[in-house]
Amino acid sequence: MSPIGYRVLPAAAQPVSSQMLQAFATVGVAQISDCMGRLYGVRGLRPLHAAHAGRLAGLARTVKTRPGDNLMIHKAISLAQPGEVLVVDGAGELANALVGELMAMDAERRGMAGFVIDGAVRDADVFAQGAFPCFARGVAHLGPYKDGPGEINVPVCVGGQVVCAGDVIVGDADGVLAIPAAQAEQVLAAAMRKEADEAAIKDKIRAGTYAKPWMDQAIAAKTGGAQ
């Protein structure tokens, strides 16, 4: 058994089907977030890839690494399965890039769905022009070290959200979040209802029939009904 600091844990079982992931790719991150109580979500990371890449949806392969070091990130990519998302807890450090063009090429060739990096990346122009999804905290031209420590498939904290291996990762232009695998089916159903409700509201706005009775009710509750 590897010592703590260099552990590579087994990949999580896959209770989330490819069909469910495809369905998540049709739902906006904002709508999913609303259905998780607006309590969960990765903060401070932004999409660096081209807008035409579409939504990211896949299962998390997590990495916790020493800030500025990508030894175990390379190892995680070498173990990756198609459809997985590399989720890296780099402690938000921006001094050294953790991934760049070559690692993205390798990951994409292996069928990975994208990167979520709580740290810096480089080769930003390549990401900006490409369709491989990459969410990161920032950009740095300085490269990483390759000494470790680091661990794979352990729980990580990325942008304030705890992510476990096998969690569903969804990202779009608004940002990225993780959904625990055990709650994925429930959250997906609620988010799809939310999308349908918003589609109905759009139709009412177009028709000029949209009303907001909750607005005056909220004001009345705060003012005792005084106008």
Backbone torsions as a table, in degrees:
resi	resn	phi	psi	omega
1	MET	NA	133.6	179.7
2	SER	-69.1	145.7	179.0
3	PRO	-70.8	156.3	177.3
4	ILE	-58.5	137.1	-173.4
5	GLY	107.6	-21.6	178.2
6	TYR	-136.6	25.0	-177.7
7	ARG	-73.8	141.7	170.4
8	VAL	-121.5	100.2	-177.0
9	LEU	-81.3	155.7	178.3
10	PRO	-60.8	149.2	175.9
11	ALA	-63.0	147.7	-179.9
12	ALA	-67.8	150.9	170.9
13	ALA	-60.4	156.9	-174.0
14	GLN	-110.1	85.1	177.4
15	PRO	-79.7	-8.3	-177.4
16	VAL	-102.2	121.2	-175.5
17	SER	-79.2	161.8	176.0
18	SER	-63.7	-32.3	178.1
19	GLN	-65.3	-37.9	178.4
20	MET	-67.7	-39.2	177.6
21	LEU	-63.3	-40.4	177.6
22	GLN	-62.2	-37.1	178.1
23	ALA	-68.3	-40.7	177.2
24	PHE	-60.1	-31.8	-179.0
25	ALA	-69.6	-8.3	178.6
26	THR	-99.3	-1.8	-174.0
27	VAL	-115.1	138.7	-179.4
28	GLY	-70.8	146.9	177.4
29	VAL	-59.8	-39.0	-179.8
30	ALA	-61.3	-41.0	-179.4
31	GLN	-68.9	-39.3	177.2
32	ILE	-63.5	-43.9	179.9
33	SER	-59.2	-42.7	177.9
34	ASP	-57.8	-34.9	-177.2
35	CYS	-84.6	1.1	174.4
36	MET	-114.0	28.3	176.4
37	GLY	71.6	12.8	-176.6
38	ARG	54.0	29.3	-175.7
39	LEU	-106.1	-27.3	-174.5
40	TYR	-113.9	146.1	177.4
41	GLY	157.2	152.5	178.8
42	VAL	-82.3	128.8	-178.4
43	ARG	-109.9	141.9	172.3
44	GLY	89.7	-4.4	175.7
45	LEU	-100.1	145.6	-178.7
46	ARG	-131.8	152.9	178.5
47	PRO	-71.5	132.5	178.8
48	LEU	-109.6	-2.5	-176.9
49	HIS	-91.7	173.2	-179.3
50	ALA	-67.6	147.5	-177.5
51	ALA	-61.4	-29.6	-176.0
52	HIS	-74.0	-2.1	179.9
53	ALA	-66.4	-23.9	-178.0
54	GLY	78.4	-165.8	-176.0
55	ARG	-81.9	147.5	172.9
56	LEU	-93.7	132.2	174.2
57	ALA	-148.4	121.0	-179.6
58	GLY	-170.8	-177.7	-178.4
59	LEU	-101.9	139.7	-173.2
60	ALA	-73.5	131.1	160.5
61	ARG	-111.8	111.6	-170.4
62	THR	-93.1	150.3	174.3
63	VAL	-139.1	129.8	170.3
64	LYS	-110.0	123.3	-174.8
65	THR	-132.1	155.5	171.2
66	ARG	-62.4	135.5	-179.3
67	PRO	-52.2	130.6	177.3
68	GLY	84.5	4.7	-177.3
69	ASP	-122.5	134.4	-177.1
70	ASN	-123.5	20.5	178.8
71	LEU	-53.3	-51.7	-176.0
72	MET	-79.2	-14.3	171.3
73	ILE	-69.3	-43.5	174.9
74	HIS	-57.7	-43.8	-179.7
75	LYS	-62.6	-41.8	-179.7
76	ALA	-62.1	-41.5	178.8
77	ILE	-63.7	-38.2	-179.8
78	SER	-65.9	-22.7	179.8
79	LEU	-96.6	-7.3	-168.7
80	ALA	-64.8	148.9	175.3
81	GLN	-108.6	153.3	178.7
82	PRO	-53.7	137.4	178.4
83	GLY	90.1	-5.5	179.6
84	GLU	-82.8	152.7	175.9
85	VAL	-112.0	126.5	176.6
86	LEU	-76.4	116.9	-178.3
87	VAL	-116.1	113.1	-170.1
88	VAL	-115.8	123.7	171.3
89	ASP	-92.3	96.9	176.4
90	GLY	-104.2	20.6	177.9
91	ALA	62.0	17.4	177.7
92	GLY	72.2	10.8	-177.2
93	GLU	-73.2	133.9	-176.0
94	LEU	-111.6	7.1	-176.6
95	ALA	-71.2	-38.3	-177.0
96	ASN	-128.3	135.7	177.2
97	ALA	-70.2	139.6	-179.9
98	LEU	-94.5	-28.8	178.0
99	VAL	-140.3	162.5	177.2
100	GLY	-153.9	-160.5	-172.9
101	GLU	-58.4	-46.1	-174.6
102	LEU	-65.5	-41.9	179.0
103	MET	-67.3	-36.2	177.1
104	ALA	-65.4	-40.3	177.3
105	MET	-61.3	-44.6	179.7
106	ASP	-62.1	-46.4	-179.6
107	ALA	-63.1	-43.2	-179.1
108	GLU	-65.2	-39.6	178.8
109	ARG	-62.1	-33.5	179.8
110	ARG	-80.8	-1.9	176.8
111	GLY	90.1	11.6	177.2
112	MET	-64.0	152.0	-175.5
113	ALA	-88.2	-21.6	-179.8
114	GLY	163.9	-179.7	179.8
115	PHE	-118.1	141.2	166.9
116	VAL	-129.3	109.8	-168.8
117	ILE	-121.3	111.0	173.4
118	ASP	-85.8	76.3	-175.3
119	GLY	171.6	-160.1	-176.0
120	ALA	-104.0	155.2	170.8
121	VAL	-125.8	168.8	172.7
122	ARG	-132.1	-179.1	-170.7
123	ASP	61.3	44.4	-175.1
124	ALA	-60.4	-33.1	-179.7
125	ASP	-65.5	-35.5	178.3
126	VAL	-66.9	-45.1	177.1
127	PHE	-61.2	-41.6	-176.0
128	ALA	-64.4	-26.7	-178.0
129	GLN	-96.5	-9.1	-172.6
130	GLY	-105.3	172.4	-176.9
131	ALA	-103.1	3.3	179.1
132	PHE	-82.6	116.6	-174.3
133	PRO	-63.7	132.7	176.5
134	CYS	-143.6	117.3	174.2
135	PHE	-108.8	130.0	-177.5
136	ALA	-148.3	164.6	179.7
137	ARG	-79.9	-28.3	-178.8
138	GLY	-175.8	-168.2	-175.0
139	VAL	-128.5	140.5	174.6
140	ALA	-147.6	137.8	178.9
141	HIS	-81.3	-22.7	-179.8
142	LEU	-67.7	131.6	-177.2
143	GLY	-78.8	172.6	-176.5
144	PRO	-89.6	168.3	169.2
145	TYR	-93.9	165.7	-176.1
146	LYS	-135.7	56.2	-177.6
147	ASP	-116.0	-18.7	-170.5
148	GLY	81.9	-173.4	-1.7
149	PRO	-75.5	175.7	177.0
150	GLY	-178.7	156.3	-178.7
151	GLU	-137.5	151.7	-174.5
152	ILE	-119.6	137.3	178.1
153	ASN	67.2	24.7	171.3
154	VAL	-96.0	158.6	173.1
155	PRO	-60.5	138.3	-179.7
156	VAL	-129.0	165.1	173.5
157	CYS	-118.2	118.1	-176.4
158	VAL	-125.6	114.7	179.7
159	GLY	57.1	34.0	177.5
160	GLY	87.8	-4.1	178.2
161	GLN	-111.2	132.6	174.6
162	VAL	-76.1	130.9	-179.7
163	VAL	-126.1	132.6	176.6
164	CYS	-111.4	152.6	176.4
165	ALA	-55.6	133.9	-179.2
166	GLY	92.5	-9.5	174.0
167	ASP	-63.2	153.5	175.8
168	VAL	-82.5	128.1	177.2
169	ILE	-109.3	126.5	177.9
170	VAL	-127.7	133.6	179.4
171	GLY	-142.6	146.5	172.8
172	ASP	-150.3	-162.5	-175.2
173	ALA	-62.0	-21.7	-179.8
174	ASP	-83.4	-18.8	-178.6
175	GLY	140.7	-158.1	-173.0
176	VAL	-142.1	149.7	176.5
177	LEU	-147.7	167.6	178.2
178	ALA	-121.1	141.4	178.7
179	ILE	-120.1	121.1	177.4
180	PRO	-53.8	136.3	-175.6
181	ALA	-55.6	-37.2	-177.7
182	ALA	-66.1	-24.1	180.0
183	GLN	-103.1	3.2	-171.6
184	ALA	-60.5	-46.1	-177.4
185	GLU	-63.4	-43.8	-180.0
186	GLN	-63.7	-45.8	-178.5
187	VAL	-65.9	-40.5	179.3
188	LEU	-60.9	-45.5	-179.7
189	ALA	-61.3	-43.9	179.6
190	ALA	-65.0	-40.8	-178.4
191	ALA	-67.7	-35.6	178.0
192	MET	-69.5	-36.0	174.1
193	ARG	-64.1	-40.0	178.2
194	LYS	-61.2	-43.9	177.8
195	GLU	-60.4	-43.0	-180.0
196	ALA	-65.1	-40.8	178.2
197	ASP	-62.4	-42.0	-179.6
198	GLU	-68.8	-33.2	175.5
199	ALA	-62.7	-39.4	178.2
200	ALA	-66.2	-39.1	177.6
201	ILE	-63.3	-40.6	178.3
202	LYS	-59.7	-40.8	178.1
203	ASP	-62.0	-40.9	179.0
204	LYS	-66.9	-37.9	178.1
205	ILE	-62.7	-44.7	179.3
206	ARG	-61.6	-35.1	-177.8
207	ALA	-85.2	-7.5	-178.9
208	GLY	75.0	24.1	-177.3
209	THR	-114.4	10.9	-176.0
210	TYR	-79.8	127.6	178.6
211	ALA	-122.6	156.6	-179.4
212	LYS	-128.4	70.8	-178.9
213	PRO	-62.1	-27.6	-179.8
214	TRP	-63.7	-26.2	-176.5
215	MET	-64.4	-53.1	179.6
216	ASP	-67.7	-33.2	177.6
217	GLN	-63.7	-40.7	179.2
218	ALA	-66.3	-40.4	179.0
219	ILE	-65.5	-42.8	-179.9
220	ALA	-62.4	-37.9	179.5
221	ALA	-65.6	-29.1	-179.6
222	LYS	-85.4	-24.7	-173.0
223	THR	-112.1	0.9	-177.4
224	GLY	71.5	20.5	179.0
225	GLY	87.9	-3.3	179.0
226	ALA	-71.4	142.3	178.5
227	GLN	-112.5	NA	NA
